Amino acid sequence: MSDINEVCSSISWGVLFSHPRDFTPVCTTELGRAAQLSPDFSRRNVKLIALSVDGLEEHHDWSKDIMAYNNAEPGSEFPFPIVADDRRELVEKLGMLDPEEKDRSGMPLSARCVFVIGPDKKLKLSILYPATTGRNFDEILRVIDSLQLTAHNRVATPVDWRTGDSVMVPPSISEQEAVTLFPAGVYTKHLPSGKKYLRYTPQPNTHQQ
Ligand code: BEZ
C-alpha cells in the first residue's frame, strides 16, 4: 500500500507492527484500537504501518471489517497503510515469523512484532508478543512519549511513567553536573546503602543543549 521509506520520512517517527493474519479475531481488535488511536500517534509525529503475509485485496476487505468493528461511519477510510507481504520477503528479512504459529496449510505466521523507528531511521525499540496475546496500544504511545523525551533530554523514565510525571537522572550524570542540567531541582531519595542513585527531577519541557 505504501513504501516504508515514504512512511517513515525524515522528520517522522514510525511504528511498523506485524500481525499474524487478516480476518482473525485478536488482530481485528488490535488494528481497531490502533485506528482509534491514530490521531494520538499523528500528534506525536508518528506514522503507523501494519504488516502481514496477506495480500492487498484481503487488506482492503478486512480494513472495512475493522472500521465496522470500530462502529465507524460507513465508508470511512482506514487511517494507516497495511503492507501486503504475501511473498513473505519482509517478515523473513525482519525476523517477524513465529515458528510456533502456523496457518492451516502449515505455513508459519508473523508474530505480533512492534518496531519503533526514529527519524534517523534507526530502531529505537522492539517488542514481541505471541499470536495469542493482543497488544496494548496505549503502552506503545507511552513508550513513544519516553523515547521522544529521552531522545532530546538526558533523563530516563521510571516504571509506569507517564507524560508529566517526574523523570530520573541517569547514573552517568554527576551531582555537580545535575545542578546545572536540571535547574528545576533534583530530589535524591535516601536509601539504606547510602548510595545516591535514586534521583528525580521534574520532566523537562524544553530540549536540553
Ligand atoms: C487472532 O488474531 O485471533 C489469532 C491469530 C493467530 C493465532 C491466534 C489468534
Boltz pocket constraint, residues with backbone or C-beta under 6 A from the ligand:
constraints:
  - pocket:
      binder: B
      contacts: [[A, 20], [A, 21], [A, 24], [A, 25], [A, 26], [A, 27], [A, 28], [A, 101], [A, 131], [A, 132]]
      max_distance: 6.0
